[in-house]
Amino acid sequence: MAKTKKSPRTKKQTPATIPTLSLKEQLAQKRKATQARKELTSLLTTASAGGFFLGILLFFAGGIKLAIPGVVGIFVLSFSYKYPRQALFAFIIYVPMGGTIIYYLGNSPILQLAKDAFYVPAMIGIWQTCRKQGLPFIIPPAIKTPLLIVFGCCLLTLVFINGGQQFNPPNAGLMTKVAKEVPLGMGILGLKVFLGYVPLISCAYYLIRNKQDFLFLSRLQVVLTLLCCVLGFIQYMLLLTGICQGTRGLEGNALFVTSLEARCYFGGALLYSPEEGVIRLPGTFVAPWQWSWFLISSTFFTFATGFSDPSIIWRLVSLASLASVFINAVISGQRIALALVPTCFVLLLLLTGQIGNLKRFIPIGVGLAIILGIAMVTNPTVVQERTDSFIGRWEASPPQEFIVQQFKENWKNVDGPLGSGLGRATNSARAMGSTKLVETYYPKVLFEVGIVGLLTFLGLVTTLTVVAFKTYRQIKNRNYRTYGAAVWVFILFISYNTYYYPLDVDPVAVYYWFFAGVLFKLPLLDKQDQKDAVSQPQASKKR
């Protein structure tokens, strides 16, 4: 059989697809690389000098445990400002791992703010770049007015309510010991918790430059979810086999309360008293309920990548990640995760229209059913215990009644239309004064900023939800549209969810605003792909 010769045209076409740089362009690239090295060297020198000086001061003030985080903090702040894109990726990686990192590095109070050392300098850097290039920082423009109104209401509460408490504290009486409080500091911290992560919309929007950036981010989130869920499963097995004791063997109330002393390698405080039928695992987070909301939010992102990624390998990885979320929802002992993870999955199928996409729905649905079926058959006792616990809790305290009761209580107790003060129901602000425990989100907002602040914030999230819906509906590319639809369902769900307060703490407080920014960038990526698709045939015709 004669060998077929390749045409000379085929050989010539291969190098033609690789653009050759002119001498001028090569010299420009070398100058750019040299300038980047000089900037890096200068940054290292400055950060080292500043870190060394601060480290000495902190060492004498609080010892080596305070000095090391301080020095590391200087480096992180410096590099995050200079390289905001890398800082934002580090921020996204740190969010689900922070609860484990904090305790491995000694549980220093400074480490509680570590993720903001990535976020704040990166945000400032992006804001300055937007100013220089004349780009809008508030994305999308439609939320600018409601956002400024909410911010204005918060400033009124901060000045008149928190300020009044600071400079004109209530009379406690002659025989009553006055507690030391810093209401203005509490208000500033409360404002940071309430609106501090809104700029993540803009950060994510400018982080994503092209399709490669988007795929990298979506796949990174899936890998992080899978990694955290594997660690969560290992944590459960360590407790199940007795390698970690948990809260077993304790007495009285200690059997039913999460404890940091019972910590098992990953995450923070946990509760593991299987003989009493109570398990609350934290996974990689500080607290168990943060872990449950991570699992709930991860349902949306693993679903989005599983149905939208162009690579079959990454769709399979997303399937494995989604299955691990379901498994952890059962073994973690978190009733809200057990209820909402499958509910959100069904909701996503219906609202995104993927239930009709048989080509991708059948493989993912069958694969997920097989994995979960095997897990349920091999662990029927665990599934039955968690189901009984959920039903018992629902019957004892129906969520809808609990939410209504919280609204009534805080409506009666709020000081006025501007609220009782920012931070007054924020758990992280309790070091600056007395705080009230409010276990549902919108009653908490009502208590802090009053009915005026509550209505304006509802206006903000409603505007965001409507604009997000309109944005994803204008996307033509099926993959982008599927991902955008899943993110929109996530925004819709969190915007009007008032059970507990996920918008106040990690990870939902980060993911809600960050992935909204990703959604708003998708139409531009869609247009880029359309331009590339048009330009490629024209380029091939010219050749």
Secondary structure in CASP SS format (residue, H / E / C, confidence):
PFRMAT SS
TARGET T0000
AUTHOR 0000-0000-0000
METHOD secondary structure of the structure
MODEL  1
M C 1.00
A C 1.00
K C 1.00
T C 1.00
K C 1.00
K C 1.00
S C 1.00
P H 1.00
R H 1.00
T H 1.00
K H 1.00
K H 1.00
Q H 1.00
T H 1.00
P H 1.00
A H 1.00
T C 1.00
I C 1.00
P C 1.00
T C 1.00
L C 1.00
S C 1.00
L H 1.00
K H 1.00
E H 1.00
Q H 1.00
L H 1.00
A H 1.00
Q H 1.00
K H 1.00
R H 1.00
K H 1.00
A H 1.00
T H 1.00
Q H 1.00
A H 1.00
R H 1.00
K H 1.00
E H 1.00
L H 1.00
T H 1.00
S H 1.00
L H 1.00
L H 1.00
T H 1.00
T H 1.00
A H 1.00
S H 1.00
A H 1.00
G H 1.00
G H 1.00
F H 1.00
F H 1.00
L H 1.00
G H 1.00
I H 1.00
L H 1.00
L H 1.00
F H 1.00
F H 1.00
A H 1.00
G H 1.00
G C 1.00
I H 1.00
K H 1.00
L H 1.00
A H 1.00
I H 1.00
P H 1.00
G H 1.00
V H 1.00
V H 1.00
G H 1.00
I H 1.00
F H 1.00
V H 1.00
L H 1.00
S H 1.00
F H 1.00
S H 1.00
Y H 1.00
K H 1.00
Y C 1.00
P H 1.00
R H 1.00
Q H 1.00
A H 1.00
L H 1.00
F H 1.00
A H 1.00
F H 1.00
I H 1.00
I H 1.00
Y H 1.00
V H 1.00
P H 1.00
M H 1.00
G H 1.00
G H 1.00
T H 1.00
I H 1.00
I H 1.00
Y H 1.00
Y H 1.00
L C 1.00
G C 1.00
N C 1.00
S C 1.00
P H 1.00
I H 1.00
L H 1.00
Q H 1.00
L H 1.00
A H 1.00
K H 1.00
D H 1.00
A H 1.00
F H 1.00
Y H 1.00
V H 1.00
P H 1.00
A H 1.00
M H 1.00
I H 1.00
G H 1.00
I H 1.00
W H 1.00
Q H 1.00
T H 1.00
C H 1.00
R H 1.00
K H 1.00
Q H 1.00
G C 1.00
L C 1.00
P C 1.00
F C 1.00
I C 1.00
I C 1.00
P C 1.00
P H 1.00
A H 1.00
I H 1.00
K H 1.00
T H 1.00
P H 1.00
L H 1.00
L H 1.00
I H 1.00
V H 1.00
F H 1.00
G H 1.00
C H 1.00
C H 1.00
L H 1.00
L H 1.00
T H 1.00
L H 1.00
V H 1.00
F H 1.00
I H 1.00
N H 1.00
G H 1.00
G H 1.00
Q H 1.00
Q H 1.00
F H 1.00
N C 1.00
P C 1.00
P C 1.00
N C 1.00
A C 1.00
G C 1.00
L C 1.00
M C 1.00
T C 1.00
K C 1.00
V C 1.00
A C 1.00
K C 1.00
E C 1.00
V C 1.00
P H 1.00
L H 1.00
G H 1.00
M H 1.00
G H 1.00
I H 1.00
L H 1.00
G H 1.00
L H 1.00
K H 1.00
V H 1.00
F H 1.00
L H 1.00
G C 1.00
Y C 1.00
V C 1.00
P C 1.00
L H 1.00
I H 1.00
S H 1.00
C H 1.00
A H 1.00
Y H 1.00
Y H 1.00
L H 1.00
I C 1.00
R C 1.00
N C 1.00
K H 1.00
Q H 1.00
D H 1.00
F H 1.00
L H 1.00
F H 1.00
L H 1.00
S H 1.00
R H 1.00
L H 1.00
Q H 1.00
V H 1.00
V H 1.00
L H 1.00
T H 1.00
L H 1.00
L H 1.00
C H 1.00
C H 1.00
V H 1.00
L H 1.00
G H 1.00
F H 1.00
I H 1.00
Q H 1.00
Y H 1.00
M H 1.00
L H 1.00
L H 1.00
L H 1.00
T C 1.00
G C 1.00
I C 1.00
C C 1.00
Q C 1.00
G C 1.00
T C 1.00
R C 1.00
G C 1.00
L C 1.00
E C 1.00
G H 1.00
N H 1.00
A H 1.00
L H 1.00
F H 1.00
V C 1.00
T C 1.00
S E 1.00
L C 1.00
E C 1.00
A C 1.00
R C 1.00
C C 1.00
Y C 1.00
F C 1.00
G C 1.00
G C 1.00
A C 1.00
L E 1.00
L E 1.00
Y E 1.00
S E 1.00
P H 1.00
E H 1.00
E H 1.00
G C 1.00
V E 1.00
I E 1.00
R E 1.00
L C 1.00
P C 1.00
G C 1.00
T C 1.00
F C 1.00
V C 1.00
A C 1.00
P H 1.00
W H 1.00
Q H 1.00
W H 1.00
S H 1.00
W H 1.00
F H 1.00
L H 1.00
I H 1.00
S H 1.00
S H 1.00
T H 1.00
F H 1.00
F H 1.00
T H 1.00
F H 1.00
A H 1.00
T H 1.00
G H 1.00
F H 1.00
S H 1.00
D C 1.00
P C 1.00
S C 1.00
I H 1.00
I H 1.00
W H 1.00
R H 1.00
L H 1.00
V H 1.00
S H 1.00
L H 1.00
A H 1.00
S H 1.00
L H 1.00
A H 1.00
S H 1.00
V H 1.00
F H 1.00
I H 1.00
N H 1.00
A H 1.00
V H 1.00
I H 1.00
S C 1.00
G C 1.00
Q C 1.00
R H 1.00
I H 1.00
A H 1.00
L H 1.00
A H 1.00
L H 1.00
V H 1.00
P H 1.00
T H 1.00
C H 1.00
F H 1.00
V H 1.00
L H 1.00
L H 1.00
L H 1.00
L H 1.00
L H 1.00
T H 1.00
G C 1.00
Q H 1.00
I H 1.00
G H 1.00
N C 1.00
L H 1.00
K H 1.00
R H 1.00
F H 1.00
I H 1.00
P H 1.00
I H 1.00
G H 1.00
V H 1.00
G H 1.00
L H 1.00
A H 1.00
I H 1.00
I H 1.00
L H 1.00
G H 1.00
I H 1.00
A H 1.00
M H 1.00
V H 1.00
T H 1.00
N C 1.00
P H 1.00
T H 1.00
V H 1.00
V H 1.00
Q H 1.00
E H 1.00
R H 1.00
T H 1.00
D H 1.00
S H 1.00
F H 1.00
I H 1.00
G H 1.00
R H 1.00
W H 1.00
E H 1.00
A H 1.00
S C 1.00
P C 1.00
P H 1.00
Q H 1.00
E H 1.00
F H 1.00
I H 1.00
V H 1.00
Q H 1.00
Q H 1.00
F H 1.00
K H 1.00
E H 1.00
N H 1.00
W H 1.00
K H 1.00
N H 1.00
V C 1.00
D C 1.00
G C 1.00
P C 1.00
L C 1.00
G C 1.00
S C 1.00
G C 1.00
L C 1.00
G C 1.00
R C 1.00
A C 1.00
T C 1.00
N H 1.00
S H 1.00
A H 1.00
R H 1.00
A H 1.00
M H 1.00
G C 1.00
S C 1.00
T C 1.00
K C 1.00
L C 1.00
V C 1.00
E C 1.00
T E 1.00
Y H 1.00
Y H 1.00
P H 1.00
K H 1.00
V H 1.00
L H 1.00
F H 1.00
E H 1.00
V H 1.00
G H 1.00
I H 1.00
V H 1.00
G H 1.00
L H 1.00
L H 1.00
T H 1.00
F H 1.00
L H 1.00
G H 1.00
L H 1.00
V H 1.00
T H 1.00
T H 1.00
L H 1.00
T H 1.00
V H 1.00
V H 1.00
A H 1.00
F H 1.00
K H 1.00
T H 1.00
Y H 1.00
R H 1.00
Q C 1.00
I C 1.00
K C 1.00
N C 1.00
R H 1.00
N H 1.00
Y H 1.00
R H 1.00
T H 1.00
Y H 1.00
G H 1.00
A H 1.00
A H 1.00
V H 1.00
W H 1.00
V H 1.00
F H 1.00
I H 1.00
L H 1.00
F H 1.00
I H 1.00
S H 1.00
Y H 1.00
N C 1.00
T C 1.00
Y E 1.00
Y E 1.00
Y C 1.00
P H 1.00
L H 1.00
D H 1.00
V C 1.00
D C 1.00
P C 1.00
V H 1.00
A H 1.00
V H 1.00
Y H 1.00
Y H 1.00
W H 1.00
F H 1.00
F H 1.00
A H 1.00
G H 1.00
V H 1.00
L H 1.00
F H 1.00
K H 1.00
L H 1.00
P H 1.00
L H 1.00
L H 1.00
D H 1.00
K H 1.00
Q H 1.00
D H 1.00
Q H 1.00
K H 1.00
D H 1.00
A H 1.00
V H 1.00
S H 1.00
Q H 1.00
P H 1.00
Q H 1.00
A H 1.00
S H 1.00
K H 1.00
K H 1.00
R C 1.00
END
